[in-house]
Amino acid sequence: MPRRTRARRTETKTDSAPASQSGKEIKITFFNTSAEVNTVFEELFAKYHELNPNVTVELIPTPIGGAQIEIFQARLASGNPPTISNLDPGHIVQYMDRFLDLEPYRAKFEELTLPGAVDGGVFDGKFLGIPWTAQGYGLLYNTRAVEEAIGGKFDPSTIRTRDDLAALLEKVEAAMGVPPVMIHGADWSLGAHYFGALGFSLQSRNAEERMAYWESVKAGTAKLADNEVFNGLMDTFDLLKKHNYRKSDPLVANYELDSADFAKGNAAFYFMGDWTWAVVGTLEGRDNDFGVLPVPISNNPDDYGNGQIAYSEPKLFAIDNSAATPEEQQAAIEFLEWMLTSEEGQKAIVEEMGLVMPYKDVKAESPNIIANAVAEYVKQGQTIDISIINYFPSDYWANNGASMQKYLVDHVDRAGLYQEIEKYWQSVK
């Protein structure tokens, strides 16, 4: 673990002169875990420097899929932390004593963002992470493939129970002649997005009740086999598994291939999120219309989760409070506000990165068709709060995912799955 240092400051001033107008040369660093868009960020840094010649923003890049958090930890241990860090919320929680409490700016960002967006960056009562993008996931569908199979217009609002979904899958498979559901076999998809995030988040709409249930699982006082939500979730997984397009090789887990087969309609459904547009959007010969369905966990259409999709802010901007000077902190705030509210910044994030911003009056239109489908659920308030995963240890998805992979290939039954996952959680302190 990196050494801990005492925080330099405990509060900020919002009435100081803008750092960009001070005339003083200021250099701030930006640690980026969204490595696939390093170039877009660097172009924004250059544009900001043109507008504010005394402020330089320098990228600290990380490799795609590489040891990103280890690079961050090394910077902390060396006493040279980044001024701004683009991190998963869970890592902000892990190092929350190293980041600036942005409470003086909270009202401003609540005014700029959609209702509830700022809440995703509040940990233990402190506003530590500025939201900049939002993602959602569920059971994606290829509109052309589904409508050709059912012989007419598809209305996603008709699928609100497991039986609704089962009837749809049977009909589509009969027409297509192949199992129509793409289950991506990677541990992060199975262990985090499906089992962990949905299972614990759907326990209650109340955050404290969700946390209490998780604590009871860790304490061994709650058994997954007795839990209606987890059993419903796994009943639905059995249904998806029955119709798995990769049934002959369930653990191939080739993300590009799985996304391409869905995009071209070889598989009509895909348990995945709007981030897959990074692959889908660039494909030649793909279809042009996609949507997203909730993953129903019961046959009661009114149950929480049957009409909602998972939604989160997967990355947040946090500002250092262990080594950054007040001038650097002020410059960081000003740069982030420019990037998140200016036309240049929003177009880069929305149009070039293909992401959705949880902000009002966004001055750009996303080409991400799947994200736009997710946005409709957001507008209607039909989302599942999965922020509980921010408090999970970083290895939970690998452990839960390994057990789910065994279940996917029938190497363990449901009782064995629950036993393995309970054993893991009971080892977590």
C-alpha positions as CSV (number, residue, x, y, z in Angstrom):
1,M,0.0,0.0,0.0
2,P,1.3,3.5,-0.7
3,R,2.3,5.6,2.2
4,R,-0.3,8.1,3.5
5,T,0.5,11.7,4.0
6,R,-1.4,14.4,5.8
7,A,-3.8,16.4,3.6
8,R,-2.4,19.8,2.7
9,R,-5.7,21.6,2.9
10,T,-9.2,21.0,4.3
11,E,-11.2,23.6,2.4
12,T,-11.1,25.6,-0.8
13,K,-12.1,29.2,-1.7
14,T,-14.4,29.8,-4.6
15,D,-14.0,33.6,-4.6
16,S,-10.3,33.7,-5.6
17,A,-9.1,35.1,-8.9
18,P,-9.1,32.6,-11.7
19,A,-5.8,30.8,-12.0
20,S,-5.9,31.2,-15.8
21,Q,-5.8,35.0,-15.3
22,S,-3.1,35.1,-12.7
23,G,-0.3,35.4,-15.2
24,K,1.6,32.8,-13.2
25,E,2.9,29.7,-15.0
26,I,0.9,26.7,-13.7
27,K,1.4,23.1,-14.7
28,I,-1.1,20.5,-13.7
29,T,-1.0,16.8,-14.4
30,F,-3.9,14.5,-15.5
31,F,-3.9,10.8,-14.7
32,N,-6.2,9.0,-17.2
33,T,-7.6,5.5,-16.8
34,S,-9.8,5.9,-19.9
35,A,-6.8,5.0,-22.0
36,E,-8.7,4.5,-25.2
37,V,-9.3,8.2,-25.5
38,N,-5.8,9.5,-24.5
39,T,-5.5,11.4,-27.8
40,V,-8.8,13.2,-27.4
41,F,-7.8,14.4,-23.9
42,E,-4.5,15.6,-25.2
43,E,-6.2,17.6,-27.9
44,L,-8.4,19.2,-25.3
45,F,-5.4,20.0,-23.1
46,A,-3.7,21.7,-26.1
47,K,-6.9,23.7,-26.9
48,Y,-7.1,24.9,-23.2
49,H,-3.5,26.0,-23.3
50,E,-4.2,28.1,-26.4
51,L,-7.0,29.8,-24.5
52,N,-5.0,30.0,-21.2
53,P,-1.3,30.2,-22.1
54,N,-0.2,30.2,-18.5
55,V,-1.8,26.9,-17.7
56,T,-0.4,23.6,-19.0
57,V,-2.2,20.3,-18.6
58,E,0.1,17.3,-19.0
59,L,-1.3,13.7,-19.6
60,I,-0.1,10.8,-17.4
61,P,-1.2,8.0,-19.7
62,T,-2.0,4.4,-18.8
63,P,-2.1,1.3,-21.0
64,I,-5.5,-0.1,-22.2
65,G,-6.3,-3.0,-20.0
66,G,-2.9,-2.6,-18.2
67,A,-1.9,-2.2,-14.6
68,Q,-3.5,1.3,-14.4
69,I,-4.1,1.6,-10.6
70,E,-0.5,0.3,-9.9
71,I,0.8,3.4,-11.8
72,F,-1.4,5.6,-9.7
73,Q,-0.2,3.9,-6.5
74,A,3.4,4.4,-7.5
75,R,2.8,8.1,-8.1
76,L,1.3,8.4,-4.6
77,A,4.1,6.4,-3.0
78,S,6.7,8.6,-4.7
79,G,5.1,11.8,-3.3
80,N,4.3,12.9,-6.9
81,P,0.5,12.4,-7.2
82,P,-1.4,13.6,-10.2
83,T,-3.3,16.9,-9.9
84,I,-6.4,15.5,-11.5
85,S,-7.2,11.8,-11.6
86,N,-9.8,10.1,-13.8
87,L,-10.6,7.0,-11.7
88,D,-13.2,4.4,-10.9
89,P,-15.4,5.5,-8.0
90,G,-14.1,2.5,-6.0
91,H,-10.5,3.7,-6.2
92,I,-11.6,7.1,-5.0
93,V,-13.2,5.4,-2.0
94,Q,-9.9,3.5,-1.4
95,Y,-7.8,6.7,-1.4
96,M,-10.4,9.2,-0.3
97,D,-8.1,10.8,2.2
98,R,-5.9,11.9,-0.6
99,F,-8.5,13.9,-2.5
100,L,-9.9,17.4,-2.2
101,D,-13.3,17.8,-0.7
102,L,-15.2,19.7,-3.4
103,E,-18.1,20.8,-1.2
104,P,-17.7,24.5,-2.0
105,Y,-18.4,23.6,-5.7
106,R,-21.2,21.1,-5.1
107,A,-24.0,23.5,-5.7
108,K,-22.5,24.7,-8.9
109,F,-22.2,21.1,-10.2
110,E,-25.6,20.2,-9.0
111,E,-26.9,23.0,-11.1
112,L,-24.9,21.9,-14.2
113,T,-25.8,18.2,-14.0
114,L,-28.9,16.0,-14.2
115,P,-30.6,15.2,-10.9
116,G,-28.7,12.8,-8.8
117,A,-25.5,12.9,-10.9
118,V,-23.4,14.6,-8.2
119,D,-24.6,12.0,-5.6
120,G,-22.4,9.4,-7.5
121,G,-19.3,11.3,-6.5
122,V,-20.2,11.7,-2.8
123,F,-18.5,9.3,-0.4
124,D,-19.0,9.4,3.3
125,G,-20.6,12.7,3.0
126,K,-17.7,14.3,1.0
127,F,-18.0,15.4,-2.6
128,L,-14.8,14.0,-4.0
129,G,-15.5,13.0,-7.6
130,I,-16.8,15.2,-10.4
131,P,-19.1,13.3,-12.8
132,W,-18.3,13.5,-16.5
133,T,-19.8,10.5,-18.1
134,A,-22.5,7.9,-17.5
135,Q,-23.1,4.4,-18.7
136,G,-25.9,1.9,-18.6
137,Y,-26.3,-1.7,-19.4
138,G,-28.9,-4.5,-19.7
139,L,-30.0,-6.8,-22.4
140,L,-29.2,-5.0,-25.6
141,Y,-31.2,-5.9,-28.7
142,N,-30.6,-5.6,-32.4
143,T,-33.8,-4.1,-33.7
144,R,-33.6,-5.5,-37.2
145,A,-32.9,-9.0,-36.1
146,V,-35.7,-9.0,-33.5
147,E,-38.3,-7.5,-35.8
148,E,-37.5,-9.8,-38.7
149,A,-37.8,-12.7,-36.3
150,I,-41.2,-11.7,-34.8
151,G,-42.5,-10.4,-38.1
152,G,-43.4,-6.9,-37.0
153,K,-42.6,-3.8,-34.8
154,F,-41.0,-4.6,-31.5
155,D,-42.2,-2.7,-28.5
156,P,-39.6,-3.1,-25.6
157,S,-42.1,-2.0,-23.0
158,T,-43.9,-5.4,-23.5
159,I,-41.0,-7.2,-21.9
160,R,-41.4,-6.8,-18.1
161,T,-41.3,-10.3,-16.7
162,R,-39.2,-13.4,-17.1
163,D,-42.1,-15.2,-18.9
164,D,-42.3,-12.2,-21.3
165,L,-38.6,-12.6,-22.1
166,A,-38.8,-16.4,-22.4
167,A,-41.6,-16.2,-24.9
168,L,-39.7,-13.6,-27.0
169,L,-36.5,-15.7,-26.9
170,E,-38.3,-18.8,-28.0
171,K,-39.9,-17.0,-30.9
172,V,-36.7,-15.3,-32.1
173,E,-34.7,-18.5,-31.8
174,A,-37.3,-20.4,-33.8
175,A,-37.2,-17.8,-36.6
176,M,-33.4,-17.4,-36.6
177,G,-32.5,-21.0,-36.2
178,V,-29.7,-20.2,-33.8
179,P,-29.7,-19.3,-30.1
180,P,-30.2,-15.5,-30.1
181,V,-28.5,-14.4,-26.8
182,M,-24.9,-13.3,-26.6
183,I,-23.4,-13.9,-23.2
184,H,-19.9,-12.5,-23.0
185,G,-18.0,-15.0,-20.9
186,A,-15.5,-12.6,-19.3
187,D,-15.3,-12.6,-15.5
188,W,-16.1,-8.8,-15.3
189,S,-19.3,-9.2,-17.3
190,L,-20.5,-12.3,-15.3
191,G,-19.1,-11.5,-11.9
192,A,-19.5,-7.7,-11.7
193,H,-22.2,-6.6,-14.1
194,Y,-24.5,-9.5,-13.8
195,F,-24.1,-11.2,-10.4
196,G,-22.5,-8.6,-8.1
197,A,-23.9,-5.3,-9.3
198,L,-27.5,-6.5,-10.1
199,G,-27.8,-8.9,-7.3
200,F,-26.8,-6.6,-4.5
201,S,-28.3,-3.4,-6.0
202,L,-31.7,-4.9,-6.5
203,Q,-32.1,-5.8,-2.8
204,S,-33.7,-2.5,-2.2
205,R,-34.2,1.0,-3.6
206,N,-32.8,2.2,-0.3
207,A,-28.9,2.5,-0.2
208,E,-28.7,1.7,3.5
209,E,-30.7,-1.4,3.2
210,R,-28.6,-2.6,0.3
211,M,-25.4,-2.1,2.3
212,A,-27.0,-3.8,5.3
213,Y,-27.7,-6.9,3.2
214,W,-24.2,-7.0,1.8
215,E,-22.8,-6.8,5.3
216,S,-25.0,-9.7,6.4
217,V,-23.7,-11.8,3.5
218,K,-20.1,-11.0,4.6
219,A,-21.0,-11.9,8.2
220,G,-22.5,-15.2,7.1
221,T,-25.9,-14.4,8.5
222,A,-27.6,-14.1,5.2
223,K,-27.7,-17.0,2.7
224,L,-27.9,-16.3,-1.0
225,A,-30.1,-19.5,-1.4
226,D,-32.7,-17.8,0.7
227,N,-32.7,-14.6,-1.2
228,E,-35.5,-13.9,-3.6
229,V,-33.6,-11.4,-5.7
230,F,-30.5,-13.6,-6.3
231,N,-32.6,-16.7,-7.0
232,G,-34.7,-14.7,-9.5
233,L,-31.6,-13.3,-11.1
234,M,-30.1,-16.8,-11.5
235,D,-33.4,-18.1,-12.9
236,T,-33.2,-15.5,-15.6
237,F,-29.5,-16.3,-16.1
238,D,-30.6,-19.9,-16.7
239,L,-33.0,-18.7,-19.3
240,L,-30.3,-16.6,-21.1
241,K,-27.9,-19.6,-20.8
242,K,-30.4,-21.8,-22.5
243,H,-30.4,-19.5,-25.5
244,N,-26.7,-18.7,-25.4
245,Y,-25.3,-18.0,-28.9
246,R,-21.9,-19.2,-27.7
247,K,-23.3,-22.4,-26.1
248,S,-20.6,-24.5,-27.8
249,D,-17.8,-22.4,-26.4
250,P,-19.2,-20.3,-23.6
251,L,-15.9,-18.9,-22.3
252,V,-14.4,-17.7,-25.6
253,A,-14.9,-14.2,-24.2
254,N,-13.8,-12.4,-27.4
255,Y,-15.2,-9.0,-26.9
256,E,-14.6,-7.7,-30.4
257,L,-16.1,-10.9,-31.9
258,D,-19.1,-11.0,-29.6
259,S,-19.9,-7.3,-30.2
260,A,-19.5,-7.7,-34.0
261,D,-21.8,-10.8,-34.1
262,F,-24.4,-8.8,-32.2
263,A,-24.0,-5.6,-34.3
264,K,-24.5,-7.6,-37.5
265,G,-27.5,-9.4,-36.2
266,N,-26.0,-12.9,-36.0
267,A,-27.1,-12.7,-32.3
268,A,-30.2,-10.7,-31.6
269,F,-29.5,-10.0,-27.9
270,Y,-26.4,-9.2,-25.9
271,F,-25.9,-8.8,-22.2
272,M,-23.7,-5.7,-22.3
273,G,-23.5,-2.0,-21.9
274,D,-23.5,1.1,-24.1
275,W,-19.7,1.2,-24.0
276,T,-19.7,-1.6,-26.6
277,W,-20.3,1.2,-29.1
278,A,-16.6,1.7,-29.3
279,V,-16.5,-1.6,-31.3
280,V,-20.0,-1.5,-32.8
281,G,-19.9,2.0,-34.1
282,T,-16.8,1.4,-36.2
283,L,-18.0,-1.8,-37.9
284,E,-18.7,-2.0,-41.6
285,G,-21.9,-3.9,-42.5
286,R,-23.5,-3.5,-39.1
287,D,-27.1,-2.8,-38.4
288,N,-28.2,0.7,-37.5
289,D,-30.8,0.4,-34.8
290,F,-30.3,-1.0,-31.3
291,G,-32.1,-0.8,-28.0
292,V,-31.8,-2.0,-24.4
293,L,-34.2,-4.1,-22.2
294,P,-34.1,-4.5,-18.5
295,V,-33.1,-8.0,-17.2
296,P,-36.3,-9.2,-15.5
297,I,-35.8,-11.1,-12.2
298,S,-39.4,-12.2,-11.6
299,N,-42.9,-12.5,-13.1
300,N,-44.2,-9.5,-11.3
301,P,-43.8,-6.6,-13.7
302,D,-43.8,-4.1,-10.8
303,D,-40.7,-5.6,-9.1
304,Y,-37.6,-3.4,-8.9
305,G,-35.4,-4.2,-11.9
306,N,-38.0,-5.5,-14.2
307,G,-38.6,-2.1,-15.7
308,Q,-35.2,-0.5,-15.0
309,I,-31.7,-0.8,-16.4
310,A,-28.4,-0.6,-14.5
311,Y,-26.8,2.9,-14.6
312,S,-23.7,4.4,-13.1
313,E,-21.0,7.0,-13.5
314,P,-18.0,4.7,-14.1
315,K,-15.3,7.3,-14.0
316,L,-15.0,10.5,-11.9
317,F,-12.5,13.3,-11.8
318,A,-10.8,13.8,-8.4
319,I,-8.3,16.5,-7.4
320,D,-5.3,15.9,-5.3
321,N,-5.2,17.3,-1.7
322,S,-1.9,15.8,-0.6
323,A,0.7,17.6,-2.7
324,A,-1.1,20.0,-5.1
325,T,-0.8,23.7,-4.2
326,P,-3.9,25.9,-3.9
327,E,-3.0,27.5,-7.2
328,E,-2.9,24.0,-8.9
329,Q,-6.1,23.0,-7.3
330,Q,-7.8,26.1,-8.5
331,A,-6.4,25.6,-12.0
332,A,-7.7,22.0,-12.0
333,I,-11.2,23.1,-11.1
334,E,-11.2,25.8,-13.8
335,F,-10.0,23.4,-16.4
336,L,-12.5,20.7,-15.5
337,E,-15.4,23.2,-15.6
338,W,-14.3,24.4,-19.0
339,M,-13.9,20.9,-20.4
340,L,-17.3,19.8,-19.0
341,T,-19.4,22.8,-20.0
342,S,-17.7,24.3,-23.1
343,E,-18.8,23.4,-26.6
344,E,-15.3,22.2,-27.4
345,G,-15.1,20.0,-24.4
346,Q,-18.6,18.5,-24.7
347,K,-18.2,17.8,-28.4
348,A,-14.9,16.0,-27.7
349,I,-16.5,13.8,-25.0
350,V,-19.8,13.2,-26.7
351,E,-18.9,13.1,-30.4
352,E,-15.3,11.9,-30.4
353,M,-15.4,9.6,-27.3
354,G,-18.9,8.5,-28.1
355,L,-20.0,9.0,-24.4
356,V,-23.1,10.3,-22.7
357,M,-22.7,13.2,-20.2
358,P,-25.0,13.5,-17.2
359,Y,-25.2,17.3,-17.8
360,K,-28.0,19.6,-18.7
361,D,-27.9,21.5,-22.0
362,V,-25.2,19.4,-23.6
363,K,-24.0,21.1,-26.8
364,A,-23.4,17.9,-28.8
365,E,-25.3,14.9,-30.0
366,S,-23.9,11.4,-29.3
367,P,-23.5,9.0,-32.3
368,N,-23.8,6.2,-29.8
369,I,-27.2,4.7,-30.6
370,I,-27.1,2.3,-27.6
371,A,-26.2,5.2,-25.2
372,N,-29.1,7.2,-26.5
373,A,-31.4,4.2,-25.8
374,V,-30.0,4.1,-22.2
375,A,-30.7,7.9,-22.0
376,E,-34.4,7.3,-22.4
377,Y,-34.5,5.2,-19.2
378,V,-32.5,7.9,-17.5
379,K,-35.0,10.6,-18.5
380,Q,-37.9,8.5,-17.2
381,G,-36.0,7.8,-13.9
382,Q,-36.1,4.1,-14.7
383,T,-32.6,3.2,-13.6
384,I,-30.9,0.9,-11.0
385,D,-28.5,2.5,-8.7
386,I,-25.4,0.2,-8.7
387,S,-23.2,2.5,-6.6
388,I,-22.8,-0.2,-3.9
389,I,-20.1,-1.7,-6.0
390,N,-17.9,1.3,-5.3
391,Y,-17.4,-0.2,-1.8
392,F,-16.6,-3.7,-3.1
393,P,-12.9,-4.8,-3.0
394,S,-11.2,-4.6,-6.4
395,D,-10.9,-8.4,-6.7
396,Y,-14.6,-9.1,-6.3
397,W,-15.5,-9.3,-9.9
398,A,-12.6,-11.7,-10.6
399,N,-13.7,-14.0,-7.8
400,N,-17.4,-13.8,-8.4
401,G,-16.7,-14.0,-12.1
402,A,-14.7,-17.2,-11.8
403,S,-17.6,-18.9,-10.0
404,M,-20.1,-17.6,-12.6
405,Q,-17.9,-19.0,-15.4
406,K,-18.0,-22.4,-13.7
407,Y,-21.8,-22.1,-13.5
408,L,-22.0,-21.1,-17.2
409,V,-20.2,-24.3,-18.3
410,D,-22.0,-26.5,-15.8
411,H,-19.0,-27.2,-13.6
412,V,-20.9,-26.2,-10.5
413,D,-24.6,-26.1,-9.7
414,R,-26.4,-23.2,-8.1
415,A,-25.8,-24.4,-4.6
416,G,-22.1,-24.7,-5.3
417,L,-22.1,-21.3,-6.9
418,Y,-23.6,-19.7,-3.9
419,Q,-21.2,-21.6,-1.6
420,E,-18.2,-20.3,-3.5
421,I,-19.4,-16.7,-3.6
422,E,-20.4,-16.7,0.1
423,K,-17.0,-18.1,1.0
424,Y,-15.4,-15.2,-0.8
425,W,-17.5,-12.5,0.8
426,Q,-17.0,-14.0,4.2
427,S,-13.2,-13.6,3.7
428,V,-13.6,-9.9,3.0
429,K,-13.0,-7.6,6.0
